[in-house]
Amino acid sequence: DVAYQYLIDNGSYAVATEESYPYEGIGKSCRVSKNITPPVKITEYVEVVGRGNPNLIKEALMYYGPMTVSVDAKQKSMYFYKYVQQLCA
């Protein structure tokens, strides 16, 4: 919530493309400029709590469009979690 509200309050200039703000390696200073034309303009956000209800997430995706997802990784069950991508044969 805080990140989205920051973008709404301060303009979406903090959202940059790789082309307008390329990665230059460690040790470089931040050079964010309000002159960057953002690829998107965020005007509002909606919080959807879909804990245990994947259908709610599906419905929100259909209704609101693209979304970001956050995971509360403070639980001990997440300490040793590993994502394993399995290739389809």
Long-range contacts (C-beta under 8 A, 24 or more apart in sequence): 1-45, 1-47, 4-42, 4-45, 5-45, 7-42, 8-42, 8-43, 8-44, 8-45, 11-38, 12-38, 12-40, 12-41, 12-42, 13-38, 14-38, 15-39, 15-40, 15-42
